[in-house]
Amino acid sequence: MRQKTHLGETAAPVGPGGTLLVCLVIGLTSWFGIELTKEAGRIASFWPANGILLAIILCQPLRRWAQLLGAAYIGNVIADLYVGDSVSLALMLSACNSFEVLLAATCIRRDPRASQEDLLNFPTLIRLGVYGLLLAPTATALLAATILHLQVGADIAGVFVVWMPGDALGIALLTPVILRYRRGYKLSSDSTARRVLTISMLLLVAGINLIVFTQSYYQLLFLIPPILMLTAFQSGFYGTTAAVALSGIIAITFTVYGFGPIGTSELYSIREKVALIQLFVASLIAMSYPAATTLVLRHRLLREIEQNEHRYKFLLDNTNDIIFERSADQRITFISPAVTRILGWDVSEAESMIGRDFLHPADLPQLDTPFEIGADGIERRRIDVRYRRKDGHYIWTELSSQIIRAPETGEFDGVIGTVRDISAQKAAEADRDRAFRELQKLADADALTGLANRRQFNTTIENEIRRSARSNQPLSLLMIDADHFKNYNDALGHLAGDNCLRQIATTISNCATRPGDLVARYGGEEFAVILPDTTGEGGIAMAERILLAIKEMGLPHPNSHSAFVTVSIGIATAEDDAQTPDQLIQCADSALYLAKKNGRDRWETLDDVGEVAATETEAEIKKIALR
């Protein structure tokens, strides 16, 4: 079982190069923070350096803190001196920043439950919020305000109200993002679709923010919260932290430099503008983080609810259920009047019957389901069975019961329970299952062509590789690419290109018609055909059939030597259990590039690729094929 690691427990050693890098990063980010203060009386509206340094410190063991804090302190001092601060002021303000990080890191690290594995761990989040966003920035702001008051006569309250939220925003925006990537996490660890979605959402967030803050004619601040909420739904907690950080940096930077709806306003002073943009960014954090956290924790809560649901079932109001008591000899000793409403039997009729008389014959074995002893020592059972109505029809019911034992002897004395009509629930479940299957089909289908999409292709190829290995049957894969498709698009436009892809997809589907065959759109103008139980010769036969069908389609191509749309096909066959999905795809892809190189409108096989591999690299083949 994987053991949880605590903050700083498994970090890699920091050598001279790492220490120098910390000094450089903190120096540059300190300079950037100072640049944002020139119009605001040298009090930072957003201080990124401390947020970055706190994340770095939390990832390191305690014995390395002094080394890193020292490097960061030097970088901070250099940045202050570079912009013209006196030596004494630079030393004292830099010390304030180092103190803030040290205080926050020490308080957060005190809790051994602060897990590095999961930022959604509540002790970690609470400590980060209380100490990183409140205590440390507040203490440092008071200290810095006092220093500035004594050194340059600055107003203590004025310094505090800008310094404290500026430092807190730096930590809130940057520390969670950096902690997420602290141990080598990469986008490549996600699926392709997930990577594309995350990057697309971040680009969209950046684009919306730039639209909002590069002009002031339209007041568009209201566009940012919805796009962050969409990011929370699509990319989870960590995607949201990155999106909020991106939004905050853009919003503060452009506002301080006089851009955007707040920065260009003549109604406020620069300090008021800074306060407003800080408040706006804080509201984005307060809105987005809880929403994203709630979505991620929802699944955990649902699992907990499912585990605890049976404990409270008998606390529900069962007045609309049939309540019964059955003796040890199977006779019904009590039954509630609901039996008439639900099953149509009079109470006297029902009491003259035994429990088995009500059940559908096929459900009688359900009565042999053992009772389970709960934590309270009570033996309970819940089963779904069909009960017979007086008119002969059967309805689905939920039979919940518990064993009654004689208090004196502990011997079995009967059963008490409820019968609940769940016909509507069963019908809804059936409808939901049907709807889920339909949605699953849509999720696995390419929107343009209606073929299987990349997601379904990846799942199918993995399953078929395993099945092929188990059954010792061959598996062939065809990778198909439309020839000169970019030229086709350039000449006729994207609508015509889409129509061309749909026609190619239909033609390929009409060729691969066996129940186990799968035709998928692999990406762009590339298609894939999975052929279970198919030898290399069978794959060649299918490729020739597809080539002929595409030609017979007769779709004109104005920028092709053949004057018509054609395709090139690469064929690979797994004959044993040594192949992996990636290897099979790579082989078919290489054969496809060889077909491109050798003139297009043709197929090539894996064997042919093997012969060429000794003299030409795959990169050379691609270069030739894409000319």
Helices and strands as residue ranges (DSSP letters): H 16-35, G 38-40, H 48-58, G 62-64, H 65-82, H 87-109, H 122-127, I 128-135, H 136-152, H 156-180, G 187-189, H 192-213, G 221-223, H 224-256, H 260-263, H 270-308, G 309-315, E 322-326, E 332-335, H 338-343, H 347-351, G 355-358, G 361-368, E 372-373, E 379-388, E 394-405, E 412-421, H 423-443, H 454-471, E 475-482, H 485-492, H 494-511, E 518-523, E 526-532, H 536-553, E 567-574, H 581-597, E 603-605, H 606-613, H 618-625
